[in-house]
Each structure stands twice: as C-alpha cells, then as structure tokens.
C-alpha cells in the first residue's frame, strides 16, 4: 500500500502549539542563517539560533531540501502579506514599494541558494518557481499601481520585469564582497521615478 492510500479520507491532525512554535522558530532561524551563510550552513548553526537541538530540526524537516523549501515558501508568504500592510502603514505608496523591495532582496538572496539544494529539473523546483510568481507578481503590481497612481513613479512599469531585474542584480551578491546588490537595487528603484 502506498502513502496516498493510507492517508485517503483522513485529514491531517493539527500540530500542537509548541510544535508550531518550534517550527516557526526553526524557519526564522534557518532564514537568517541562510542569508548570512548560505543554504549549506551547518544544521547545528540553525539549531543554535533557534534554541533547539539538531534532532528537533530533523524531526520537522528530514532533509536539507525539506528545510530550504519550507523557508522558501514561508518567505514568499511573508513577502506577499507584507505588501498590503506596507501600503496601509507607509507614508506614501513609493515608501511602501521601497520597503517591500528591501524585503524582496532579502528573500532573493536566500532563494539563490535553492539551486544548490534542488536541481532545476526537479519537480519541486518548477512548482516553487510557479508559486513564487503567482504569489509575488500581483503584490508587486499592486504596489507599482499605487505608486504610479500617486504620481510617484512612471506608469509604464511591469511587475515581473522589475522583479526579474532585481533578482538579476542580486545574483552576484554571494560571491564577491566588493559587489553591493543593495546599492544597485537602490539605483534601480531611484530610476522608477518619473522624468522631471
């Protein structure tokens, strides 16, 4: 019998509150460690940052790929949810867009390490890319529309192209200490302003 047959007709039990907290702490810690040291960082570093033992990590995420995929999905959701909140709380739509792009850059730096764990021909890799595009392009488009509607940026910008450009600027961030992706992304964002 395969796993699909065994689970048919049953719903998954919700996780206990402490298990959810542990998982959240692990994902936060892993994201921070991945940004600092890459996705190949030792599991013990993630465990130390989360304040748990390495066995706890393996209980939640049996493989490094499982952990990376979970961090990736969580960061996509964090970026997606941040768009609306930033629009509501920022002094202007352009300020919201700029702050969202900062979050997106943090995410992209972690995302580039995904290739070291999942090969592009892996089904999970393709599904994650589609998930990323489906969740984040509409958020970026909403922020661009709001800023354009306020006259703060040009109105002819495409969210997918902007995100792709930011991603391309971030590619060199992990290999060269003289390369400052944030500086270049800042120049790109400044270029969104309408000509005077």
C-alpha positions in Angstrom: 0.0 0.0 0.0 1.4 3.4 -0.8 1.2 6.5 1.4 -1.5 8.0 -0.7 -3.8 5.1 0.0 -3.1 5.1 3.8 -4.0 8.8 4.1 -7.0 8.8 1.9 -10.2 10.0 3.6 -8.3 11.3 6.7 -7.5 14.8 7.5 -4.1 15.7 9.0 -4.2 16.4 12.7 -3.3 20.0 13.5 0.1 20.4 15.1 0.3 21.2 18.8 1.0 24.8 19.8 4.5 24.0 21.0 5.3 22.1 17.7 4.1 25.1 15.7 6.2 27.4 17.8 9.3 25.2 17.3 8.7 25.1 13.6 8.3 28.8 13.3 11.5 29.4 15.3 13.3 26.9 13.1 12.1 28.6 9.9 13.1 32.1 11.3 16.5 30.8 12.3 17.1 29.0 9.1 16.2 32.0 7.0 18.6 34.2 9.0 21.4 31.7 8.8 20.8 31.1 5.0 21.0 34.9 4.4 24.3 35.1 6.4 26.0 31.8 5.4 24.0 30.2 2.5 21.8 27.2 2.4 24.8 24.8 3.0 25.3 26.3 6.5 25.6 23.6 9.2 22.4 22.4 10.8 23.9 23.0 14.2 24.1 26.7 13.4 20.4 26.8 12.7 19.6 24.8 15.8 21.7 27.1 18.0 20.0 30.2 16.6 16.5 28.6 17.1 17.5 27.4 20.6 16.7 23.7 19.9 18.6 20.6 19.3 19.5 19.3 15.8 17.2 16.3 16.4 14.3 18.8 16.5 15.2 20.1 13.1 15.3 16.6 11.6 12.0 15.8 13.2 10.4 18.7 11.4 12.5 18.7 8.2 14.0 15.2 7.5 16.3 16.6 4.7 18.0 19.9 4.0 15.9 20.2 0.9 12.7 20.0 3.0 14.0 22.8 5.2 15.0 25.0 2.3 11.7 24.5 0.6 9.8 25.4 3.8 11.9 28.5 4.3 11.4 29.5 0.7 7.6 29.1 0.9 7.4 31.0 4.2 9.5 33.8 2.8 7.2 34.0 -0.3 4.2 34.3 2.1 5.9 36.9 4.3 6.7 39.0 1.2 3.1 38.5 -0.2 1.5 39.5 3.1 3.8 42.5 3.6 2.6 44.3 0.5 -0.8 45.1 1.9 0.5 46.0 5.4 3.2 48.3 3.9 0.7 50.1 1.8 -1.5 50.8 4.8 1.3 51.8 7.2 3.8 53.7 5.0 3.8 57.4 4.5 3.4 57.0 0.7 3.0 54.2 -1.9 6.6 54.8 -3.0 7.8 54.3 0.5 5.8 51.1 0.7 7.2 49.9 -2.6 10.8 50.7 -1.5 10.3 48.8 1.8 8.8 45.9 0.0 11.7 45.7 -2.4 14.1 45.6 0.6 12.2 42.5 1.9 12.2 41.1 -1.6 16.0 41.5 -1.8 16.4 39.6 1.5 14.3 36.8 0.0 16.1 36.7 -3.3 19.5 36.3 -1.6 18.2 33.2 0.2 16.4 32.0 -2.9 19.6 31.8 -5.0 20.9 29.2 -2.7 17.9 27.0 -3.5 19.7 25.8 -6.7 22.4 24.3 -4.6 19.8 22.0 -2.9 17.2 21.5 -5.7 18.2 21.0 -9.3 16.1 22.9 -11.8 14.9 19.7 -13.4 13.4 18.7 -10.0 9.6 18.9 -9.9 9.7 20.8 -6.6 11.9 23.5 -8.2 9.4 24.2 -11.0 6.5 24.2 -8.6 8.2 26.6 -6.3 9.0 29.0 -9.1 5.4 29.0 -10.2 4.3 29.5 -6.6 6.7 32.4 -6.3 5.5 34.1 -9.5 1.8 33.5 -8.7 2.1 34.9 -5.2 4.5 37.8 -5.6 4.0 39.3 -9.0 0.4 40.5 -8.2 1.7 42.1 -4.9 4.5 43.9 -6.7 1.9 45.0 -9.4 -0.4 46.4 -6.7 2.5 48.4 -5.1 3.6 49.7 -8.5 0.0 50.7 -9.4 -0.4 52.6 -6.1 2.8 54.4 -6.6 2.0 55.2 -10.2 -1.5 56.4 -9.2 0.1 58.8 -6.7 2.4 60.1 -9.5 5.5 58.9 -7.6 6.8 56.5 -10.3 6.4 56.0 -14.0 3.2 54.3 -15.1 4.8 52.0 -17.7 6.4 49.5 -15.3 5.8 45.8 -15.4 6.0 43.9 -12.1 7.5 40.8 -13.5 10.2 42.7 -15.3 11.1 44.7 -12.2 11.3 41.6 -10.0 13.4 39.8 -12.6 15.7 42.8 -12.8 16.1 42.9 -9.0 16.8 39.2 -9.0 19.4 39.5 -11.6 21.1 42.3 -9.7 21.2 40.1 -6.6 22.9 37.2 -8.3 26.4 38.4 -7.7 25.8 39.3 -4.0 27.0 36.0 -2.6 30.3 35.6 -4.5 32.1 38.9 -4.4 32.5 41.0 -1.2 33.0 44.2 -3.4 29.6 43.7 -5.1 26.8 45.6 -3.3 23.5 44.4 -4.7 21.5 46.7 -2.4 23.3 49.8 -3.8 22.5 48.7 -7.4 18.9 47.8 -6.4 18.6 51.3 -4.8 19.8 52.9 -8.1 17.2 50.8 -10.0 14.4 51.9 -7.6 15.5 55.6 -8.0 15.2 55.1 -11.7 11.5 54.3 -11.3 10.8 57.9 -10.6 9.1 59.8 -13.5 11.3 62.1 -15.5 11.1 65.7 -14.5 
